Amino acid sequence: MKISHIEHLGIAVKSIEEALPYYENVLGLKCYNIETVEDQKVRTAFLKVGDTKIELLEPTSPDSTIAKFIEKKGVGVHHIAYAVEDGVANALAECEEKGIQLIDKAPRKGAEGLSIAFLHPKSTQGVLTELCES
Protein backbone atom coordinates (compact mmCIF):
# COMPACT_ATOMS: atom_id res chain seq x y z
CA MET A 1 0.00 0.00 0.00
CA LYS A 2 1.33 3.42 -0.86
CA ILE A 3 0.10 6.28 1.34
CA SER A 4 0.57 9.69 -0.25
CA HIS A 5 -0.53 11.92 2.64
CA ILE A 6 -2.87 12.39 5.57
CA GLU A 7 -6.17 13.10 3.84
CA HIS A 8 -7.95 14.38 6.94
CA LEU A 9 -8.38 14.18 10.68
CA GLY A 10 -11.93 13.40 11.78
CA ILE A 11 -13.11 15.25 14.89
CA ALA A 12 -16.37 14.34 16.61
CA VAL A 13 -18.42 17.37 17.68
CA LYS A 14 -21.89 17.74 19.16
CA SER A 15 -22.67 20.68 16.89
CA ILE A 16 -20.86 21.99 13.83
CA GLU A 17 -22.33 25.45 14.43
CA GLU A 18 -20.91 25.51 17.97
CA ALA A 19 -17.51 24.13 16.89
CA LEU A 20 -16.86 26.29 13.82
CA PRO A 21 -16.16 29.58 15.66
CA TYR A 22 -13.11 27.99 17.30
CA TYR A 23 -11.71 26.74 13.99
CA GLU A 24 -12.59 29.88 12.02
CA ASN A 25 -12.26 32.75 14.53
CA VAL A 26 -9.44 31.43 16.71
CA LEU A 27 -7.40 29.25 14.33
CA GLY A 28 -8.22 31.30 11.23
CA LEU A 29 -9.31 28.33 9.12
CA LYS A 30 -12.18 28.54 6.64
CA CYS A 31 -14.98 26.02 6.32
CA TYR A 32 -15.38 25.28 2.62
CA ASN A 33 -17.97 22.49 2.62
CA ILE A 34 -20.79 21.20 4.82
CA GLU A 35 -22.69 18.10 3.80
CA THR A 36 -24.76 15.28 5.23
CA VAL A 37 -23.83 11.65 4.60
CA GLU A 38 -27.21 10.00 5.16
CA ASP A 39 -26.08 6.36 5.31
CA GLN A 40 -23.48 7.22 7.98
CA LYS A 41 -25.96 9.39 9.94
CA VAL A 42 -23.46 12.22 10.07
CA ARG A 43 -23.15 15.84 9.02
CA THR A 44 -19.64 16.93 8.07
CA ALA A 45 -17.82 20.24 7.77
CA PHE A 46 -14.43 20.52 6.10
CA LEU A 47 -11.61 22.99 6.72
CA LYS A 48 -8.15 22.96 5.12
CA VAL A 49 -4.78 23.20 6.84
CA GLY A 50 -2.21 23.16 4.05
CA ASP A 51 -2.82 19.96 2.10
CA THR A 52 -4.62 18.27 5.01
CA LYS A 53 -8.28 18.63 5.92
CA ILE A 54 -10.04 18.74 9.24
CA GLU A 55 -13.41 16.97 9.10
CA LEU A 56 -15.88 17.94 11.83
CA LEU A 57 -18.37 15.11 12.40
CA GLU A 58 -21.78 15.88 13.90
CA PRO A 59 -24.22 13.01 14.54
CA THR A 60 -27.61 13.30 12.84
CA SER A 61 -29.13 10.45 14.84
CA PRO A 62 -28.70 9.18 18.41
CA ASP A 63 -27.82 5.73 17.04
CA SER A 64 -25.03 6.94 14.73
CA THR A 65 -21.45 5.82 15.34
CA ILE A 66 -20.46 9.44 16.03
CA ALA A 67 -23.21 9.85 18.66
CA LYS A 68 -22.07 6.62 20.32
CA PHE A 69 -18.44 7.76 20.20
CA ILE A 70 -19.29 11.10 21.85
CA GLU A 71 -21.40 9.34 24.49
CA LYS A 72 -18.54 6.96 25.33
CA LYS A 73 -15.44 9.15 24.89
CA GLY A 74 -16.66 12.72 24.52
CA VAL A 75 -15.91 15.14 21.71
CA GLY A 76 -12.47 15.07 20.12
CA VAL A 77 -10.32 13.22 17.61
CA HIS A 78 -12.30 10.35 16.11
CA HIS A 79 -10.10 9.04 13.27
CA ILE A 80 -7.18 9.66 10.96
CA ALA A 81 -7.64 9.22 7.21
CA TYR A 82 -4.82 8.35 4.85
CA ALA A 83 -4.91 8.82 1.08
CA VAL A 84 -3.84 5.63 -0.68
CA GLU A 85 -2.54 5.73 -4.23
CA ASP A 86 -3.17 2.14 -5.26
CA GLY A 87 -6.92 2.11 -4.59
CA VAL A 88 -8.91 1.49 -1.44
CA ALA A 89 -9.89 -2.05 -2.46
CA ASN A 90 -6.25 -3.02 -2.97
CA ALA A 91 -5.26 -1.41 0.34
CA LEU A 92 -8.03 -3.32 2.16
CA ALA A 93 -6.90 -6.61 0.64
CA GLU A 94 -3.32 -5.92 1.68
CA CYS A 95 -4.35 -5.00 5.24
CA GLU A 96 -6.51 -8.11 5.60
CA GLU A 97 -3.66 -10.24 4.27
CA LYS A 98 -1.46 -8.78 7.02
CA GLY A 99 -3.99 -9.66 9.73
CA ILE A 100 -5.65 -6.27 10.19
CA GLN A 101 -9.28 -6.39 11.28
CA LEU A 102 -11.46 -4.60 8.72
CA ILE A 103 -14.60 -2.64 9.54
CA ASP A 104 -15.41 -2.35 5.84
CA LYS A 105 -14.82 -5.39 3.64
CA ALA A 106 -15.21 -3.24 0.51
CA PRO A 107 -14.89 0.49 -0.26
CA ARG A 108 -17.97 2.67 0.17
CA LYS A 109 -18.85 6.24 -0.66
CA GLY A 110 -17.94 8.81 1.99
CA ALA A 111 -18.09 12.57 2.31
CA GLU A 112 -16.93 14.62 -0.66
CA GLY A 113 -17.70 11.62 -2.86
CA LEU A 114 -14.50 9.80 -1.88
CA SER A 115 -14.20 6.03 -1.88
CA ILE A 116 -13.40 5.10 1.73
CA ALA A 117 -13.02 2.16 4.12
CA PHE A 118 -12.22 1.83 7.82
CA LEU A 119 -9.78 -0.40 9.72
CA HIS A 120 -10.69 -1.48 13.25
CA PRO A 121 -8.78 0.26 16.06
CA LYS A 122 -8.29 -3.10 17.82
CA SER A 123 -5.68 -3.92 15.20
CA THR A 124 -4.34 -0.41 14.42
CA GLN A 125 -2.78 0.54 17.75
CA GLY A 126 -6.05 1.98 19.07
CA VAL A 127 -6.52 4.50 16.24
CA LEU A 128 -9.60 4.27 14.04
CA THR A 129 -8.04 4.41 10.57
CA GLU A 130 -9.74 5.44 7.37
CA LEU A 131 -8.34 4.72 3.92
CA CYS A 132 -9.38 7.14 1.14
CA GLU A 133 -8.79 7.31 -2.57
CA SER A 134 -6.06 9.82 -3.30
URKA-V814357 format. One record per residue. N is the residue number from 1. D_CENTER is the distance of its C-alpha to the mean C-alpha in whole Angstrom. Layout:
BEGIN
n;d_center
N;D_CENTER
N;D_CENTER
END
This chain:
BEGIN
n;d_center
1;19
2;19
3;16
4;16
5;14
6;11
7;9
8;7
9;6
10;4
11;8
12;9
13;13
14;16
15;16
16;15
17;19
18;19
19;17
20;17
21;21
22;20
23;17
24;20
25;23
26;23
27;20
28;22
29;18
30;18
31;16
32;16
33;15
34;14
35;13
36;13
37;12
38;15
39;14
40;11
41;13
42;11
43;12
44;9
45;11
46;11
47;13
48;14
49;15
50;17
51;15
52;12
53;10
54;9
55;7
56;9
57;8
58;12
59;13
60;15
61;17
62;18
63;18
64;14
65;12
66;10
67;14
68;15
69;13
70;14
71;18
72;18
73;16
74;16
75;14
76;12
77;10
78;7
79;5
80;6
81;6
82;9
83;11
84;14
85;17
86;19
87;17
88;14
89;17
90;19
91;16
92;16
93;20
94;20
95;18
96;20
97;23
98;22
99;22
100;18
101;17
102;15
103;13
104;13
105;17
106;16
107;14
108;13
109;12
110;9
111;9
112;11
113;13
114;11
115;12
116;9
117;9
118;9
119;11
120;13
121;13
122;17
123;17
124;15
125;17
126;15
127;11
128;9
129;8
130;6
131;9
132;9
133;13
134;14
END
